[in-house]
Amino acid sequence: MSSSPSATDRSPIADAGPLSLCDRMPHVPADRLVAEMVPPPRFDSVRFSTYIPDPNQPSQTEAVAVLENFAAGLGGAHAVGGSKRAGRGFLGLGRARAPKPPAGPRGVYLDGGYGVGKTHLLASLWHATPAEPALKAFGTFVELTNLVGALGFQQTVQTLSGHRLLCIDEFELDDPGDTVLVSTLLGRLVDAGVALAATSNTLPGKLGEGRFAAADFLREIQGLSARFRTLRIDGEDYRHRGLPEAPAPFSDEQVTKAAYATPGASLDDFPRLLAHLAKVHPSRYGALTGGLSAVCLTDVQPVPDQSTALRLVVLADRLYDREVPVLASGQPFDRLFGEEMLNGGYRKKYFRAISRLTALARDAKGLTESD
């Protein structure tokens, strides 16, 4: 159980106490979902020139060259109904249909392990594409599927059809329905002239393996694969190149004192937070963490089941995107997921979450001093 600091330990700012993720139930209007389809804060300033390829991994240098050429090729005219759109509103029903693009791949697919810089490169492609921001969209796979849920399929097609580029990060197919939904959506967008780019930890032809009966959806998966030119990016997790081991967890008292002393920080009991995440759609986890300067967690322990684990992965991704440090007590982050999970079909997601939470834990060391 966490204990609050004594009155003598509190600054006037901290008297109100820290925030709580468990008290937040964010609602994101549909037009905001579209307006926020841009690279997250961590990747707002990245460019191809700021990507540092591993000299021992030539595939990384090759990927930069291919993506630079891909971006340059997107500078041609693109029909959007005769006039530029003023913003990212999701109406635009009067736009003319874009000319049908040439046959062949209409996108790039960045495959590789976690921590090789795929999101950095994807965001760099978004920034390098010569089009105004309103004609480019960047979002995670779960955010894209949620957009379809909010707008409806036809309205989503109409909303995105006028775009020059759609970037999809963390491309994952966690259930058969998403396979059909996304395959159909991307097919319609390609027909409308939209270029596609995606990142994932799995080759397009292998999506879904180890997660559901992939053979039942092989046709859809193979059709999706044909839309992309695959770029394999080899390498080790850059977040741990030459860095010290992850900091050991702090005590409940240290975490609580830091939360009270840090304006804009949240403080939550980890098991209670896991229960709360089940009440919030994963597409809203970005809004859930909005405005936080730090996340402080007490009593971190292994997650009890796979559904909970997958929600935690999304939360870790959104905290990492927004550069929110995480200070924690209890078990270290490399013990969050049991051996069965780390050997299962979602293992790459879990390793990515551990990697990102470890990086955020390093960022949080300045919030308190270990004994």
C-alpha positions, 0 to 999 in steps of 0.5 A: 500500500502506498503512503502519502508524504507528510505535510512537511514534505509537500510543496504548495503545488503538490498539496493538491496531490498527483493525478490518477489514470484511474480517474480518467475516462477520455472521450475522443470525438470523431473529428479529433481522431482524424485531426490527430493522425500525425506523428506523436511527440517523440517522432515530431522532429525526426527526419531521415537525417537524424536516423543513425544506421548501425554500420554493421547492418547495411539494411538500415542504410538501404531502407533510408535510401528507398524511403527517401526515393519513395517520398520524392515520388509522392510529389506529383499531383493528386486529385482532391476535388479541385481545391485544397482542403482547409483542414482535416474535417471528415466530410469532403463528400464532393471530392472528385475520385483520384485517378487510378494508380499504376499497377504494382506495389503502392506502398512500403512495409518496414519489417524488423525486430523491436528497436531498429528504428522502424517508427522513426523511419515511418515518421521521417517518411511522413515528414519528407512527403511533399504534401501539406499535413492535411493530406497525410495521415499517421496512426497506429493500427488500432487507431485506424480500426477505431477510426473505422468504428467511429466514422463507419467504413464508407466515411473512412474511405471518403475521408482518407481517399484524398490523402497523398499518404497513409502511414500505419505503425504497429501493423498487427492483426489480432483477430480475423475481423480486422484482417478483412476490414483492413485489407478491404480498406487499404484496397479501396485507398490504393484504388483511390491513389493513396500511397501506403507505408506500414511498420510491423514485427511480422512479414506481410505474408506471415500476419496472424500466424500463432494468433488465430487460424491464419489459413482461413484468412490466407487469401486476404493476408496474401492480397494485403502483402501484394500492396507493399514492397517489403523492406527488411530492417535488421539490427539490435534494439537501439534503446539498449546499445551501450546503455546500462541495465534497467534501473531497479524498481524503487520503494512505494514510499519513493514513488509516492513522494516523487509523484507528490513532488512532480507537478503533472504526475499521476500516481496509481496502484498497478493492479487497479490501473490494469483493471481500469484499462479494461474499461477504456478502448485502447485507441483512447490510451493516448488521450488517457495519458495526455498532459502527464509529466510522469506516470508513477506506479506502485506494486507492479506485478506480472500481468495475469492474462493475455488480454490484460497484457495486450492492453498494457502493451498499447499503454506502454506504446502511447507513453513511449510515443509521448515521452512520459517517464515511468517511475515504479515500485514492485517487480522490474519491467522484465518480469511483467510477462510470464514465460508462456506469454514470451514464447507465444504468438504475441512475444514480439509485442511483449518484448517491445513493451519491456524495451520501451518501459525500460527506456521510460524507467531510465528517463524517470530516474531523475524524479527521485534518488535511490537509497 
